Amino acid sequence: MDAPTAIAHARRHSRYLDRLLDARPALIDALTDTLQAHASAAVLEDWLAQTPFEPADEAGIKRALRHLRARTMAHLIVRDLAGLADLDEVTEGMTLLAELTVRVAADQARIPLVARFGEPRSESEDGSPGAVQPFICIGMGKLGGRELNVSSDVDFIFVYPESGETDADTPNGLGKRIDNFDFFTRLSRKVIELLSEVTADGFVFRVDMRLRPNGDSGPLAVSFDMLENYFFTQGREWERYAWIKARALTGSRHDELESLRKPFVFRKYLDFGAINAMRDLHAQIRREVARRDMADNVKLGPGGIREIEFIAQVFQLIRGGRESALQIRPTQKVLDRLAMRGVMTEEAVDELHAAYVFLRRLEHRLQYLDDAQTHKLPADAADQTLIASAMGFDDYAGLLTELDAHRGRVSRHFDAVFGAQESDTSAPRALWQDADQGDDCRSALATLGFSEPDELSNRLAAFKSGSRYRQLPDTSRSRVDALVPKLLEACRETPHPTATALRGLDLLEAISRRAAYLALLAEFPQALGQVARLIGASSWAAGYLVRHPILLDELLDARLLTAEPEWPAFEAALRVQLDELGDDTERQMDTMRDAHHAQVFRLLARDLAGELSVERLSDHLSALADVMLRVTLDLCWRKLARRHRDTPRFAVISYGKLGGKELGYASDLDVIFLFDDDHESAPEIYARLAQRLLTWLSSHTSAGMLFETDTRLRPNGESGLLVSSVDAFRDYQQKSAWVWEHQALTRARFSAGDVQVGEQFEAIRNEVLTRSRDLATLRGEVLDMRRKMREGHANKSDLFDIKHDPGGLIDLEFAVQYLVLAYASRYPELTGNLGNIALLRIASQVGLLPALDAVAAGNAYRRLRHLQHGLRLNDAPKARVDPAQVVVERAAITAVWARLFPDAANLTAPP
């Protein structure tokens, strides 16, 4: 579309533009010349310069700013209606216009005030001149978010840093002194006048100051101290919402202002109480919409722009304090980040994006008609036709069909976040009210399907009569009263309702003093259902939630049961988050623990849903532990006061469950530390590093602990040095290590630190494992160690101990370790740290075991690990089962043992 056609098209759809070009024909040539250009900051500066003015010429300033507004509006209207500009270009263009004009207005308004009263300065204790105070105009709402629409007013708040006086009677002053409050109040009035006064050239922006502290009754300008005091003593929930997008447009010392704004807006904890506050605010808006018959308002009506903004911003209020990535202003970017974090599904965000763009484009076309601040669909048939045409529809009915579809989707997503989702809990509610009525309560529980009503009735009565419940604040007690019936209802849907309810009450009692967690469960019924399913499936999961209730937030992630972990991305994000905390060790330790617990919980949820095999789960838990070791090592090295190099020549070597990538939820970490560094202080420095790393991992903070650690597998065990040089480790392994230490080496690997040191370890490991050994001697030593372990874990029960009894896990692990030590000199492929099942397969491929025996033993190992895992998930004190359950598995493992140790079959023969 060429320029004349585009301009003519725009004039047909905008009476404002048509009148403007009739009044100022020269604009037509200007539009033609610049129509292909974006309205950038530089372009607007150039346009402003085309209407010069003198600093003292107030009329000239007003004229220049209004001419700039007309030029910018005309440019954006024509480009938008011609399809040359998208929504982002239009809103950015209007935002740049507001930024430039308020900056010019503030600068020009200050000149005569300074000439008369001097510069406003801070107070000074030593009599020297204080610092000149800047005037800071804060853009709120869509201006703050760089989303300003074409006929919008601008919401401002004016602030200045410090109290004091002007310097008029100093050698530089020319008139009388006034205090800074008076100076900036005068300046504020003049800025408003320069922008909003209607002259023969129109206006620049209508200015709305109602968002300032105390609203219309408050002062026009406030100091930082006044603002901070207001936030602390009077700031309301809806004002937190208003300040999310607040952005300084003029002046300096913006970092100080942000240090006041962010703690007010973003709580350090997960603030689910914000949902109820914003629901109340939205209810007020809807009542006003209904009272004034504003259902056709595309901003405030059902499914309108405001509801999309509310959806984005409520999650900012909830999570922004803990997730700095959500402390951004533009609505669409917030939605994208909510999808990235799984707070909302990608499908929901896509629908909200599409609706937002459609509604904002429609809003602009409504305002293009007469440059009016309107959001209401037209009643006039002719205007309806114009709006439909401007939106690209053949008729108004087609536009309404598309509009209704978008608004319906927005309302659906809004109700999913804010709507009251009440289930029928009348019976559990009555039961909770009568929890202290023993017989009635037991009878009601039995009727509801709870198989052990006596125990549950007693627990409910103890909860309700306990001091913790009775001492709760009224709001928290009300939430508990609402949650207990919902919890009981959710527990009825699980396979073991009574056990689930008992665990759920323990959790509810544990979090009853944490208003944020009560609010989460109250506001998100789906989370309560997830809690019931998780704790019903695993008592260990219930205990984990009680210890780390912050993990309840993870239940809101739409990807909880589907997302495969991406450990490199997780590690990169964690490092960024830790770097943002600077040198705050305590917060870094808590952040690492929270991050680790969250990932464990996500794996737990997928595990209990049947989405992960035991092997895959262990792989993920081991990879997660490696990440935490790498990150911890780097942090500890950076914090070490005495360092002799930028990067340590130091490595963490993992043994046992972590080394074999068979880590469980509660496994400790068996680790040793190696270094390769000739510096004279290296042993001492690396010993301190290792000790700090162990402390970092195992210390209990408010967020819990990362890992228990065990370093007894280091050379010479507990009596040996905490760290070893690579040469000392090689010498020990070749000359002093016991056979059981070489067995442990079969499951050892490099986990963190210097890669070259890790490669040296792997070379030593291969040297040791591929050494030729006398098989008879080796068999004797392996059997001797197995016999000692049997004696140390004697099982006097009638149950089968999955780990320690003959035909159990230890037998197979010892068998595989024997195969590696005995035959890796001939078959070096056995040295791979591939796991027991893979090594059995390799042993069969090279002829050391019959293929069928290897497969059967591998399947048995997998099955026993699965049984052991299930028992641990429900806090079984020992992993023991009825021997009849594992006849096939024991036979398969015993067959391999008998083939490798034919003279010691009685050691592992089933009774």
N, C-alpha and C positions, 0 to 999 in steps of 0.2 A: 504494500500500500504506500503510494507516494505521499509527500507532505500535504499538498492541497487536498487530496482525498481524505487523508487521516484527519486533518483539521475540520473539514466539512462533516465527516462522520461524527466527530466528537461534539461539534456544535449542535447536531441534531439530538444528541442524548444528554446535553448539559445546558440548561438555560443560563446557568451562571457563566459558563464559558462564552456563550453566545453574546451575553450582555457585555462581558469584559472586553471581548474583541471588537464589538461595536464602539465601545468607549475609548479603546486604545488600539486603533488599527495597526500601529507600528509593531505590536506584539505578533502579528501574523507573520511578518518577515522574520522576526527573531525566532519564532517557533520553527519556521521552515529551515532556517540556517542550522539550528541545533537539535532538531528532532531526533537524530540518530544517537545523540549523546546521553549517557547516564547522568542523572543529577547528582554528581559527586560533590564532595566538600569543596574541591578546587573550583568546580564549575559554579557553585553557588557564590563563592568568594568573588569570582570574576563578575558575575551578574550584579552583585552588590556594589562593586566598584564603578559600575556604569551609572550609578546615581550618587555622585559625590555629595558630601556634606561637611560642614565645619563642626568641630567639637562643641562649640557653644550654641549651635543652631538646632534647637530642639525640634522645630518644625521640619527642618531638613532631615534630621535623623528619622523622625516618624515616617516621612514620605519615602525615604530610601528603603526602610524595612518593609513598608507596605507594598512598594513596587516589587521588591524581591519576592514577597509572598505571592503576589499575583503572577509573576513570571514563573515561579516554581509550580504553582498550582496548575497553570495552563499547560506547562510542559508535561507534568505527570498525568493529567487528565487525557491529553491527546495520546501519549504513548501507551497508557493503560488501555483505553478504549480501542486503539488500533492493534492491540495484541503485541506491542513492542516491549512492554514492561510486565514482569510478573509481580506478584504480591510483594515479594521481598524488596524489589526495587522501589515500589511506591511507598511502602512504610519506611524504608531507610531514607528515601528522599525527604519525606516529611520530618523525620527525626533530625536529619542534618539541618533542615531549615530552622527547626526549633532551637537546636544547639547554637547555630550561628547567630540567630536574632537575639536570643537571651544573653549570649556573650557580649554582643555589641551593645545591647541595652544596658547591661550591668557596667560595662566599661565607661560608656558615655554618661550614665547617670552618676557615676562616682566623681567625675572630673569637677563639676561645680561644687559638690559637697566638700571635696578636699580643699578646693580653693577657698572656701568660706570657713571651714572648721579645722582643716589639717587632716593628716592621716590618722585613722583609728589605730591605737597601739595597745599592746598588752601591758599589764601592770609590771613595774620593775622595782625590786627591793633595794637595789643599790643606787637608785636615782638616775641611772642611764636610760636612754630611750628604749622603750620596749619594742617588741617585734610588730611590724605593720600587720594588721589583721585582714585576711582575705574575706571576700563576700562569696559564699558558696550557695549556689542555687541547686537544689536537689530536684531532679525530674522523677516524678512518681508514675505509676501505672504504665500505660503503653509507651510513654516517652522514655521512661527508665528502661523498659525492655526493648527499645529500638523497634517498636511496633506501631508507631503513631499513625492514626488514620487521617484522611485528607481534610476533614472538617472538624477535627477534634479540638476540644479545649486542651489546655495543658495544666496538669496538676503539679504545683510547685510547693516546696518547703524551703524557706530561707534560713541559713544558719551562718554563724561565724565562730571561730575557735574560742576566743578568750574575752573576758570583760576587761575594761580599761577606759581610757579617755583618748580623745583626739589630741594632736600636738600643736594646736593653733597658737598657744602662747609660748612655744619654744622658739628658738631663733628661726626655725623654718616655717613657723605658723603665721597665719595672716589674720585670723579673726579670733572668736571666742571658742573655748573648749566646750565640747559636749561629750557625754559618755558614749561608749561604743553601742550600747543598746539603742540610744536615740539616733546615732549615725546610721546604723544599719536598718532601723525602722524607716527612716526617711529614704534611704536608698531603695528599700523594698517597694515603697509606694511608687517611686519614680519608675522603677523597672516595670511594674504592673501597668502603669500609665503608658509608657512607651510602646508596650506590646498590645494592650487591649483597648485603648481608647479608640472610638470610631471617629475617623476624620473623613474628609472628602475622598481620601484614597482607600477608605475601608479600615480594616484592623489587621493585626498580624496573627495573634492568637487570643482567644478568650482565656483568662487566667483564673484557675480555681485554687483557692488556698485552704479549702476546708479540711484537708488531711493534716494540717500542721497541728502540733500539740495543743490540745484543748479546742481545736476546731475554730469556728468563727469567733469565739470569745477569747482565743489565745492571741499572744503578740505575733506580729508579722515576722519577726526574726528572733531567733533564740541562740544562745551560746551553746557550745558543746556541753558544758556543765548542766545547763538548764535542760537540754535534750536528754542527757543521761539520767538526770533525776526524774524526768517525766517517764522515761521508759521503765525505770525501776519502781516507781511508786504508782503510776496511773495507766501505763500502757496496757491496752486491752487486746484480746485475741485477734479481733478483726484488724487492729493496727499492725500486728505482726504480718498478717496477709498483705496489707497495703505496702509495707516496707520491703517486701521480698524484692521488688523491682527497683527500689530507690537507687538512683545513680547521680553522683555529683557531676554537674555540667560546667561549673565555673570555679574559679579560685584554685586553692591548693590545700595541702594537708588532708588529702582525701583518705590516706591510710588511717589517720586518727579517727575520721568519721566512720570508716568501715569497722574499726575496732569497737565502736559503740553500736552500730547497726547489727552486725552479725550475731553477737550473743543475744540480742533482743529477739531477732527473727528465728535463729536456728538454735534449738536446745541441744545440749551435749548428749542427751539421752534420746531414745526413740519416742517421739511425742505423739502417740496415737490419740491423745485427748484432743488434738487439733481437729480431728474429723468432726467431733460433736460441735465444736465452736463454729466451724465453717458451715456445718449443716444448719445451725441456727441462723447464721448470717444469710445463707441462701434462702431459708424459709422466710425471713423478713423481706428479701427482695421479691420472692414469689408472691407474698401477700400484697406487696405494693403493686406488682404487675397485675394481679387480679383486680385490686381495687380500682386501678386506673385503666382497666381494660387494655392491657398491653400484650395480649397473646401474640400479636403480629410483630412484636419487637424482636428482631433477629439477634440482638445483643442480650437482652435480659429475659426474653421469653423462654418457654420450655425448649430444651435442645439447642439453646443459643450459644453465642460466643462465650458468655460469662461462665457457662457450665463447663466448657472445655478448659478455660483458665482455672476454674476451681479444681478440676481433676488434677491438672499439672501441679498446682501450687499446694494442694493439701499434702501431697507426697514430699514436696520440698520442706514443708513445715515439719512433717513427721521425721524425715530422714536426713535433712540437710546438715544438721549438726554433726552427724557421724560420717556422712558421705559428702565431702567437699565438692565433688563433681556435680552435685545437685544444687550448688549455690550459684546458679546462673539465672539469667533473667528472661530470655526469649522463650515464649510458651512452647513453640515447636521443638526447640532444642531440648527443653526439659522432657517433653514426651519421648524424644529419641533416647534419652539417657534412661528413662524409666523402662523402655523396652530392652535396652542393653543389659540392665540389671535384673530383668525378669519380673519387675514389679507389675508390669502390664504386658500382655501378649503383644507380639508384633502385629497381629491382625487388628487388635483393638486400637493400637497406635496409628496404624495405617488409616483406619476409618476416621479417627479423630483428626488426623492431618487433612484428609480429604474434606471433611466437614468444615474445618477451620478455614481452609483456603476458599472454599465456596462461600461461606458466610461472610468472610472479610471482603471478598470481591463484590458480593451483593451489597454489603454495607457501604462500600465506596461508591457504587453506582447510585444508591439512594441519596448519598450526599452530593454527588456530582450534579444532580438536578438543579439545586438552588444554593449550593454551598451552605447547607443547613446541617446542624448537628443532630441528625435524625437517624434512627435505626428501625423505623416503623415502615412496614410495607404500605404502599400507596393504596388509597381507596378509589382514586380517580382512574377511570378506564384508560384514558390516554396515557397517564403516567405508568400504569401497569404495562402497557404495550411498549413504552420506551425502556422500562427496566428489563423486560423480557428480552428485547432486542439487544440491549447492551450486554446481557449475560449470554447471548448466543442462542436463545431459544426462539422458536417460531411463534410461540404464543405464551401468554401468561400462565395458562393451565399447565403447560409443560414445565415451566419454571417452578410452579408450586409443587408439582409431583416430585421433582428432584430435591427441592427444599425440604419437603416433608420427610423424604427418605433419610436425608442427612440428619435432620433434627431428631428423628426417631432413634437413629443409631447413637447420637450423642446422649439422649435421655437414657437409653439403655445402659450405656457405660457409666453415666453419672449415677444412676440408681444402684449399679453394682458396687460403687464406692461409697455412696452416701445414704442409700436407701435403707430403710428399716426392714431387715429380713427376719421376721419373726416366725418361728416354728411353733407348733402346738405343744407348749410345755405346761399346760394347765395342771396335769396330774403331778409331774415332778415339782411344780411350784408349790402346790398345796403340801406336798410331802416335806419340802424344805421348811415351810412355815411351821409344820408340826414336828420338826426334827427332834424336839425334846419330849415328844409323846411316844414312848417306847413301843407299846403294842400297836398303836395305830400306824406308826412309821414302818415297823416290820411288815405289817400286813400290806401296806401300800407298796412297799418294795417288792414283795413276793408277787403281787398282782402285776407289777410292771416287768416281771421277768428276771429279777435279780435272784440268783440261785442260793445265795448265802445272806439272807436279809439281816440276820442277827449281827454279824460282823459289820456290815455296811451301816446299819442303823446306829450302832454304837459309835462308829467313826463320824457319822453326820452329827450326832449329838455332841460328841467331844469337840468337833470343829466349831459348832455354833455356840457352845458354852465357854469356849476357850478365851483366854485373855487377849490373844492376838486379834481374834475377830471382834471382840467387844471394844477394843481400843482403837479400831480403825476410824479414820475420819468418815463423816457421813457419806460423802460421795463415793469413797472406796467401798464402804459397807453396802451401799446400794448396788454397786456394780457386782460385788460378790453375791448378793441376794439374787441378782438377775442371772448370774453365770452358773450357779450351782444347778438349778433346774435344767439349763441348756446342756451342761456337762452330763448330767444323768441321762438326758434324752440321747445325747450322742453316744454314750457308753452302751446303751441298749442295742445299738446297731453293730456292736463288735462281738466276736466269738465268745469272749469271756467277760460279760458285763460287770460282774462284781469286782473281779481283779482290776479291771480297767478303771472302774469308779474309785476304788481305793487309791490307786496310783494317781488318778486325776485330782482327788481331794488333797493328796500330799503336795502336788504341784500348785494347786490353787492356794493352799495355805502358805506355801513358800513365797509366792509372788503377791500375796494380798496387800503388802505394804508398798508395792511398786505400782503406782497408779498407771504408768505407761503400759505395763503388760496387761493389767486388767482391761484397760481401754482397748488394747489390740484385740483381745479375745471377745470383748463386747461388740466391737465394731465390725469384726470379720468372722462371722459364724463359720465360714469354710475353714478357718484356721482352727477353730475349736474341734471341728470334725476330724481334721488331720491329726490334731493332738490325740484324740481318742483312739484313732487307728494306730498311731505310732506306739503309744504307751500300752495299748492293749496287746500289741504284738511282742513287746519286749520290756521287761522290767529294767534292763540296763538303759534302754532309751529313756524311760521315765526318769531314772536317776540322773541321767545326763542333762535332761531338760531342767530338773530341779536345781542342779548345780550351775547351769548356764542358761537362765531363762531368756537372756537376750536372743537366743536361737529361735524363739517363737516367731521373730520377724522373718526368718527364712521360710516359714510356712506360707508366706504370701507370695513367694516367687513362683510365677506360673511355670517355670522350667524345673521345679524342684525334682520331679520324678523322671525327667527326660534329658536334661542337659548333661552331656559327657564332659567331665572336667578338661580344661585346657590349661595344663600346669605352667607352660611358659608364659601365657598371658596372665595367669593368676600371680605368678612371681613378679612379673614386670609391674603390675598394678600395685602389688603390696610394697614393692620398693619405692614407688612414687609416693604412696601414702605415708611411708615411714620417713622419707626425706622431707615431706612437708611438716613433720613434727620437729624438725631441727635437732636439738640436743636433749630433748625431753625424754630421758630414758624410761621413766615410768610409763608415760603414754605409749611409747614405742613397744614396750613389753606387753602392755594391755592390748594394743592393736594387733600384735602378732598372735596373741592368744585368742582374741575374738575371731580373727581371720581363720586360724587353724580350726577352732571349734565349729565355725560355720561350715567349713568344707567337710569336716568329719560328719556333721549332722546331715549334710546333703547326701553324702555317701550312705549314711545310715538309713535315710528315708528311701533311697533307691533299693538298698539291700532288703529292707523289710517289705518292700513292694514286689520283691522277686525279680528286680531288674538287673541284679549283679550276681555272678557266681562268686564263690569264696575266693577263687584264684584272682578274678578280676578286681574284686574288692581289695585284696592284699596288694596287688600291683599299684592301685591308686593310693592306698594308705602309705605305701613305701615311697612312692613318688612325692607325695605331700611331705613326708618326713624329710626327704632329701632337700626339698625346697626350703623348709624351715631351717635345716642345718646350714645351707648355703647363705641364706639371708642373715641368720644369726652370726655366723662366722664373720661375714663382712662388717656387720655393725660392731661386733666386739673388737675387731681389729682397728676400726676407725676410732673407737673410744679409748683404746689403749694409750696411756700417757707416754710410754716409752716405746717408740717404734724406730727401726733402723732401715726400713724400706717401705715403699708405697704398697706393695702387694706381698703378703706373707708366703714364704715357701713352705707351706704347711697343708696337711690334708687330714680329713676325717675319714677313717676307714670303718665301715660298719660290718658287724658280725651278726650271727644269730638270725632272728626273725627279719630284721631290717636287711641284713646282708643277703639273705635268701629270698627277699621280696615276698615274705609271708607274714607281714606285719598285721596285727589285729588292732581292734579299737583301743585296747588298754595295754598294749605291749610297751615294755620299756625299750630303750635303745642301747644295744651293746655296741660300744664304739672304742676305738683306740686312736691315738694321734701320732702322726709321723711328720718329720720335717727334713729338709735337705738344704742346709744353710751353714756356711763356714764362718759366719760372723761370730766373734768371741762371746757375744751376749745372747746368741740365738737360743741356747737351751733354756735360759732363764726367761727370756721374752716369750717364747712359745709355751712354756709352762704356765705363765700368767694368762696367756691367751686361752689355753685349754681350760684353765680353772674358771675364767670369766664366762666362757661359752657354756660350761656345765652349769654354772650358777644361773645364767640367763635362761637355760632350758628348763631347769627344775625348780626355780623359785616360784613360790605361791604369791600371786598378786591379787588384786580385787577381781581380776578376770580369770583367775585360776592358774593352771600350770600347763606348760607345753608337754614335757615328757619327763618321766623318770629315766635316769641314765645309769649305765653299769660299765665300768672301765676295767673290770677284773680280768678280761681276756688279753690285756697288754702283756708284754714280756715280763716274766717273773711275777705276774699277778699283782695282788695288793701291795706287795713289798717292792715292786718295780717302780721306775720313774713314770710319771704321768704321760710324758711325751718321749718319743724315741727318735733318734736320727735314722734315716733310711739304712745307713751302714750298720748301725747297731741292731736294727730289726732283722736285717739279712743274716747277720752273724748269729743272732739268737735262734732264728728259725732253722738254720743249718746245723748248729752245734748243740743247742741246749733244749729246744722245745720238746715236749712230750708228744706222744702220738695223738692224744686227745686234742692237743693244740693244733696239730695238722688236720685232724678231723674238722675242727672249728674253721680252719682256713678254707675248707671246701665251700663254705657259705659266706665268705668274706668278699667285700668289694669296696671300691672307692665311692664315696658319697658326696664329698664336698671339699672345696679348697683348690689348691694348685694342681692343675691337670698333670703336669710333668711328674710331680711327686706321686700322684695317683698311678701314672703309668709305670713308675719304678716299683710301686707296690705290686702291681699286676705281674711284673716280670719276676719279682721274688716269689710270689704265689705260684706262678707256673713252674719255676725252678724246683720249689719244694714239692709240689704235687706230682711232678713227673719224675721224681727220684725213684730209682729202682730199689725195691724193698724185698726182704725175705718174707714170703707169704705166710709161712707158719708162725714166725715171730709176730707179724702184723695181726694175724687172726687172734693170737693169744692176747695181745694187748687190747684189741678192740673188745673181745669178749670179757676181759677183766673189767674194763670200764663199764660195759653194759651190766655186768653183774653188780658192781657197786651202785649203779643207778637204781637197779631193781631193789636192792636192799634198802636204799634211801627212800623209796616210794612204795613200800609194801602195801598191798591192797588186801585188807581182811574182810571186805564186804563180799556179798554174792554178786555184785555188779561188775561189769567189765570197765576198767579204766582205759579210756580211749587212747590216752597218751602213753601211759607207763606200763600197762600190762602186756604180757606176751602176745604177739600178733597185732600190736598197736603201732601208733605213729613213730615212737622212738625206735622200734625195731626196724622199720623200713628206712628211717633216716640213717641209722647206723649201717645198714646194709649198703645203702648208696654211698656213704662215705668210705666204706671199705672198698667198694668197687673202684672209686676214684683213686685212692691211695695205692691200691694193689696193681692197677692196670693202666693208669694214665701215662706211665713211661712208654707203654706200647701203643696206647690209643689216646693221644693228647686231646682229642675232642671231648674227653671226659672232664677236662678242667673247666669247661664253660660253666659259669654260674647261671644255670638255666632252670633250676628247680628240680625236685626229685623225680617228678613224672617224666620230664624230658630226658633226664639222665638215665632213667630205666630204659627208655626207648632206645637211646644210643647204645647202652650196654647190650641190648638184644640185637641191634644191628651189627655189632662187631663180634657177636657170637658168645658173649659172656653169660647170657640168660636166654632161655627159650622165649620166643616172641609172645606166646600166649601167657606165660608166667609174668612177663614184664607188663603186658597190658592189664592183666587181672590185678596185679599189685598196684599199678598206677590208679586204676579205678577204685580200688579199696582205699588207697591213701586219700583220694579226693572225697570219697564218701565219709570216711572217718573225720576228715577236717570239717566237712559240712555238718556232721552231727555235733562235733565239738563247738563249732561256731554257734549253732542254735542253742546249745546249753548255756554258753557264755552270755548270749543275748538276754537270757532270763536269769542271770546271776546264780547259776548253779554253783555250789561251793567246789565241786569236783566234776570233771567231765566223765561221768560214768553212766552206763546204760545197761539194760537187760542183755546178757550175752546172746540171747536168741535173736536179737536185732542184727548182730554183726557176725554171724557164723561164716558167711561167704567171705567177708572182708578179712577176718582173722586167718582163714585158711589160705587165702591168696598171699598174704604177707608172710605167713609161716612157711609156705612153700619156697619163697625166695630165700628166707633165712636158712632153711634146711639145706638148700643147694649150696649156699656160700659157706655155711658153718656146719658141715655134716656131723662133726663130732660133738656138737653142742646143741643138738635139736631139743634136748630136754630142758634147756634154758628157757625156751619160748613155747614149749608145747602147751596147747590149751588143756585145761584140766579135764 
